[in-house]
């Protein structure tokens, strides 16, 4: 589903490349943790998958397509197959929960009929059915992250990318979010999650890919967080 | 494409940046009006040249049958209509003169048609029509339009040609015309310089408005890009905002120019100064939708849409 072939990404200026000859293969339906210290290249890897960045050399494949040479106008179509969740939720403060989720459908041109069917379904899935009309600032952090997950999942993407989704949440709430991501993964979506949260990694055992200074130093099918920082 | 979002965004966008939009509209309005006045003056100058020649031209009228100069006691035309031999002689003199840049022969038929057209425009065609018209082709003189090298040197050629047989009269309006053209030129360049400065200001304001709008909406734009909204969809509210301001600006300018044309030209100058041909509503139409120079209906939207397209590409790049 996602394949990196000898991918190197060098940012402008001097210094080591952010990613150095990285080769990774992630199959459909997998759940993968991307771990490593700050600056190890996790975020760069995720942004390459979204084609927010292009590799300096090497190839990135998503769903069988080489995306680094994809024409610009095709990029939106690629991104419709990928849901994204961030540490800071990134909700629109002036829209209700339901509107925030619906927004992801409206802007890619889904019909009102489909939106009014899928949005409540998705809110039910993340356990926020009865908070559909609340504003984001009336919700707890965990609830806001659930809204963000609902928004990322509402278009039923093949891939869900989560960049430190539990970074701003307490351990108890984090478990709830992990269960939710686990459910989404069970339903067939490939999940790639960059994280610093060793408690979570050790508790929900999945494949772990560890990056260090832009290189893959560990790739374990059922790994642990593995290092202290 | 579902456009409800786009129109909601357009409405909030217009409301959010109301003062900036008003500034753009006012600047566009004034600059387009000035540009329009500049184009009108240009067309006015063209019309004057068409009818009266430019300030480099003198008109050498040849003899017609029964030429009026005979009644004034002059003898150049006593031989009747100018003969080919006489014309050859005149052309030799014109070719020989260092003051002459070029010359054009206008036959009596061409001259008559031209005068008839001009008379029709002024509503004075009666003299050309009817059973026994005052003006006929045969009474109309053929002529040479002589274009000079410099506007103030014509004495040599005038004295060389004036006395020749077959030359009825020489019409020299350079002085009067050069004043008129001088005034028109000053006004025209003034309005164009004013228009360019203001159009530049309008461009900067459009750029500024987009920057502010993109900043105000950066969260939405970020999310739209991530969930895969197309660039066009993201840029559409910006483009529509630009279009709305352009349409209002153009509308105001078109109204101001219509008022200028009606009260300033038709009910104003045209009634005071009757010997000049004046711009009419067909010129006004050209000012609105002409291609070269571009009319304000093209200029206005282009001025807001092009920077918007360029800048949204920069700010909302996918």
Interface residues (C-beta under 8 A of the other chain):
Chain A: X50 X72 X73 X75 X76 X77 X78 X79 X80 X81 X82 X83 X84 X90 X92 X103 X104 X106 X107 X108 X109 X110 X111 X112 X151 X155
Chain B: X1 X2 X4 X5 X219 X220 X222 X223 X224 X225 X226 X227 X228 X229 X230 X231 X233 X234 X318
